[in-house]
């Protein structure tokens, strides 16, 4: 970067997990200004004792983190995902397209040069296959502007690499489901307080997915209250229009009654 020139800027899609944390570190090391977006849905399991994992990473690297809630637009995706569901009720491709489209809009709004993520080629069977990654990039309108630093040298060069904003030789070639390369890199950077790589989306959980599938089938116009009710108690479908929800303890029973009253459900 020449004297008098401003730093190039990039938008990070930041979950707060190890992969996205490392991606942010790699881009910051190249002298690029980073703004992070953390998209949250009603199905996220993403808090550290009530604190957002992405904000924890933002504090570590002193970068701004914008938390964006997706509710009704995400419900629309669940009702009719263009690219279907994964093993549960998780519409991974449609979900990523929705979030990456939001990142593109922010990129254009602030004049950033590109968007980047912590995705690893081959790490997830549905959304991180090579063809799926290309599809997400195209459908979100980020052709050539979507960088995956952890796997970049296994993928075609992006526009910021071609323009010299990003040094491709300093990007990585991580591939597959083993997390040993990421853990070794985290040790190198003295990053040791990242969350375990457990599922961050309730829709991947088989039990919750069954409840969600039942809700979509019998009540297509479900709302946030209906989804919150799925998170507590035991659920029994008695007939097409009647479902019983039974708490496991007194606290859950109070929560169920409050949700039923608020949503005008008969439970």
Phi and psi in degrees as a GROMACS rama.xvg file:
@    title "Ramachandran Plot"
@    xaxis  label "Phi"
@    yaxis  label "Psi"
@TYPE xy
-78.41  158.223  UNK-2
-58.4606  136.036  UNK-3
89.8668  -15.006  UNK-4
-84.1168  141.251  UNK-5
-80.6545  156.672  UNK-6
-64.4817  141.936  UNK-7
-67.0782  152.981  UNK-8
-120.647  145.069  UNK-9
-133.624  152.348  UNK-10
-104.531  123.634  UNK-11
-98.8041  136.484  UNK-12
-91.4019  109.029  UNK-13
-118.738  112.553  UNK-14
-86.4347  -26.7109  UNK-15
100.149  -3.71757  UNK-16
-77.8173  178.049  UNK-17
-62.8824  -44.9085  UNK-18
-60.6432  -49.3251  UNK-19
-69.5709  -30.8379  UNK-20
-63.1486  -45.8868  UNK-21
-64.6966  -38.9396  UNK-22
-60.6944  -42.9356  UNK-23
-60.9435  -44.9115  UNK-24
-59.773  -44.1294  UNK-25
-62.182  -40.7701  UNK-26
-73.2894  -39.553  UNK-27
-61.3655  -36.0591  UNK-28
-64.3143  -19.0295  UNK-29
-92.7215  12.6028  UNK-30
75.075  25.0311  UNK-31
-101.956  135.023  UNK-32
-72.7102  136.013  UNK-33
-123.723  133.265  UNK-34
-119.008  131.199  UNK-35
-104.767  142.078  UNK-36
-114.497  133.933  UNK-37
-122.4  104.347  UNK-38
-85.7761  130.939  UNK-39
-123.761  133.247  UNK-40
-115.919  168.068  UNK-41
-66.348  -2.95742  UNK-42
-107.29  6.89681  UNK-43
-76.3919  139.277  UNK-44
-115.188  80.2598  UNK-45
-131.761  19.6698  UNK-46
-105.51  144.725  UNK-47
-105.148  96.3977  UNK-48
51.1061  45.0755  UNK-49
86.9731  0.156065  UNK-50
-110.622  139.396  UNK-51
-68.022  127.883  UNK-52
-60.7567  -38.7432  UNK-53
-62.738  -39.9567  UNK-54
-65.7319  -34.0481  UNK-55
-60.1347  -42.682  UNK-56
-68.131  -40.1126  UNK-57
-59.3062  -41.3798  UNK-58
-64.9789  -39.5598  UNK-59
-59.8984  -45.7393  UNK-60
-100.365  1.8528  UNK-61
56.8617  51.6919  UNK-62
-123.095  149.539  UNK-63
-71.4473  140.982  UNK-64
-124.261  123.076  UNK-65
-106.125  116.522  UNK-66
-91.3852  126.236  UNK-67
-122.018  119.197  UNK-68
-84.9837  133.322  UNK-69
-117.593  114.162  UNK-70
-119.249  -82.169  UNK-71
-63.7004  -38.5835  UNK-72
-65.2952  -31.1177  UNK-73
-76.6436  -34.6753  UNK-74
-60.9528  -37.5715  UNK-75
-61.7166  -38.5325  UNK-76
-64.4628  -42.5691  UNK-77
-66.054  -38.5645  UNK-78
-63.6463  -42.9504  UNK-79
-143.519  73.8916  UNK-80
-70.6047  127.451  UNK-81
-61.3367  -35.1897  UNK-82
-108.977  14.906  UNK-83
79.4946  -176.33  UNK-84
-102.492  160.016  UNK-85
-85.0486  -146.771  UNK-86
-67.2  -27.1376  UNK-87
-105.652  -129.257  UNK-88
-110.196  24.5224  UNK-89
-91.0095  111.413  UNK-90
-85.5088  69.2577  UNK-91
-57.5434  -45.0367  UNK-92
-65.4144  -48.2123  UNK-93
-63.3153  -37.1272  UNK-94
-62.2648  -46.2816  UNK-95
-68.3704  -37.7332  UNK-96
-61.5747  -41.5113  UNK-97
-61.2599  -47.6528  UNK-98
-69.1527  -42.1235  UNK-99
-68.781  -31.1599  UNK-100
-64.0838  -39.6866  UNK-101
-64.1357  -37.7162  UNK-102
-66.619  -38.2808  UNK-103
-62.2713  -42.7373  UNK-104
-60.7737  -40.8685  UNK-105
-67.982  -39.4588  UNK-106
-56.5897  -46.6801  UNK-107
-68.6252  -36.7172  UNK-108
-64.3501  -40.6295  UNK-109
-101.488  1.05672  UNK-110
74.0125  29.8496  UNK-111
-74.054  159.97  UNK-112
-88.3468  -27.7066  UNK-113
-165.086  170.785  UNK-114
-114.212  143.483  UNK-115
-137.89  158.031  UNK-116
-138.405  171.266  UNK-117
-94.5935  16.1555  UNK-118
-59.7273  144.396  UNK-119
-121.377  127  UNK-120
-56.1067  122.4  UNK-121
82.2211  4.14699  UNK-122
-75.899  -38.2482  UNK-123
-118.16  133.946  UNK-124
-67.4964  -26.4972  UNK-125
-96.2033  -51.746  UNK-126
-95.9172  -10.2651  UNK-127
-119.695  24.5109  UNK-128
-76.1846  154.535  UNK-129
-56.5429  -46.9217  UNK-130
-67.0618  -34.6271  UNK-131
-67.7256  -39.9116  UNK-132
-64.1112  -38.1921  UNK-133
-66.1612  -40.6223  UNK-134
-61.8781  -47.1758  UNK-135
-61.3833  -43.1424  UNK-136
-61.0587  -43.9695  UNK-137
-69.1244  -47.8289  UNK-138
-69.9436  -23.4159  UNK-139
-89.6948  -0.243665  UNK-140
76.4466  23.6604  UNK-141
-108.807  26.5393  UNK-142
-49.3171  117.692  UNK-143
79.5788  -7.41579  UNK-144
-112.947  11.8413  UNK-145
-114.221  113.043  UNK-146
-108.307  134.411  UNK-147
-115.295  90.1729  UNK-148
-57.5096  -32.2943  UNK-149
-72.9309  -24.0897  UNK-150
-125.129  12.5432  UNK-151
-56.5604  -38.7407  UNK-152
-78.2472  -1.1919  UNK-153
-97.837  -4.74577  UNK-154
-118.981  162.123  UNK-155
-60.056  146.231  UNK-156
-59.3504  139.384  UNK-157
-90.7726  170.607  UNK-158
-58.6356  -46.2221  UNK-159
-62.4603  -29.5657  UNK-160
-70.3198  -44.586  UNK-161
-64.0012  -33.6386  UNK-162
-83.9306  -4.74477  UNK-163
84.3867  7.57155  UNK-164
-71.6402  -31.1957  UNK-165
-123.281  132.933  UNK-166
-83.9127  106.698  UNK-167
-59.625  -32.3197  UNK-168
-65.8517  -18.3895  UNK-169
-95.5715  3.65934  UNK-170
-93.7256  172.452  UNK-171
-112.304  175.615  UNK-172
-129.133  40.0961  UNK-173
-75.4969  138.776  UNK-174
-149.371  146.618  UNK-175
92.8191  -176  UNK-176
-91.1951  -14.9762  UNK-177
-66.587  137.261  UNK-178
-103.788  10.1731  UNK-179
-58.9373  -42.3295  UNK-180
-61.9183  -40.1121  UNK-181
-67.0598  -41.1155  UNK-182
-64.7305  -40.3586  UNK-183
-64.4467  -40.0879  UNK-184
-67.7632  -37.7803  UNK-185
-62.4644  -39.9231  UNK-186
-63.5979  -39.4106  UNK-187
-61.7452  -37.9014  UNK-188
-89.9809  2.80048  UNK-189
60.1961  37.9217  UNK-190
-100.763  110.343  UNK-191
-132.528  10.1886  UNK-192
-121.376  32.0896  UNK-193
-79.5402  153.796  UNK-194
-72.3384  157.141  UNK-195
-64.0777  149.202  UNK-196
-78.7595  50.7797  UNK-197
-82.3787  164.424  UNK-198
-60.243  126.741  UNK-199
-93.6444  0.388399  UNK-200
-125.108  124.26  UNK-201
-60.7046  -25.6463  UNK-202
-67.4686  -14.0593  UNK-203
-86.2977  -14.3622  UNK-204
-76.9743  124.957  UNK-205
-56.2935  -42.4633  UNK-206
-65.3354  -47.1894  UNK-207
-66.2471  -37.4803  UNK-208
-60.7178  -37.548  UNK-209
-62.9874  -42.5304  UNK-210
-63.4093  -42.666  UNK-211
-66.6874  -40.2798  UNK-212
-62.0701  -41.0342  UNK-213
-63.5875  -42.3843  UNK-214
-63.7198  -46.0172  UNK-215
-62.4235  -37.9288  UNK-216
-67.8614  -43.3105  UNK-217
-97.121  -15.516  UNK-218
-147.49  81.9223  UNK-219
-64.9258  -27.4402  UNK-220
-90.9906  34.1137  UNK-221
-59.4664  158.062  UNK-222
-129.893  -172.777  UNK-223
-62.4849  -37.0271  UNK-224
-62.3842  -41.9734  UNK-225
-61.2125  -41.4042  UNK-226
-67.1333  -41.8009  UNK-227
-63.0037  -33.4031  UNK-228
-65.5223  -30.5526  UNK-229
-65.1311  -18.7021  UNK-230
-84.874  -5.7974  UNK-231
-129.558  151.274  UNK-232
71.9274  -172.299  UNK-233
-107.168  138.169  UNK-234
-114.496  133.013  UNK-235
-131.985  122.843  UNK-236
-86.4811  113.45  UNK-237
-91.3399  -35.1284  UNK-238
-161.478  171.146  UNK-239
-51.3347  -34.2156  UNK-240
-106.867  4.24238  UNK-241
-133.247  129.257  UNK-242
-133.309  139.07  UNK-243
-103.882  137.001  UNK-244
-124.289  122.385  UNK-245
-118.668  126.341  UNK-246
-74.0372  152.621  UNK-247
-84.1249  -14.8651  UNK-248
-157.567  178.347  UNK-249
-63.054  -39.4108  UNK-250
-61.3873  -44.0235  UNK-251
-65.2842  -38.3367  UNK-252
-61.2003  -41.1553  UNK-253
-63.7606  -41.1801  UNK-254
-64.6642  -42.6177  UNK-255
-62.0763  -45.2317  UNK-256
-64.8725  -37.9084  UNK-257
-65.2703  -43.2925  UNK-258
-67.0871  -40.3027  UNK-259
-63.4745  -42.1585  UNK-260
-66.1751  -44.5187  UNK-261
-64.2938  -37.8701  UNK-262
-94.9575  2.35545  UNK-263
57.9863  41.2755  UNK-264
-98.3406  155.635  UNK-265
-100.788  105.276  UNK-266
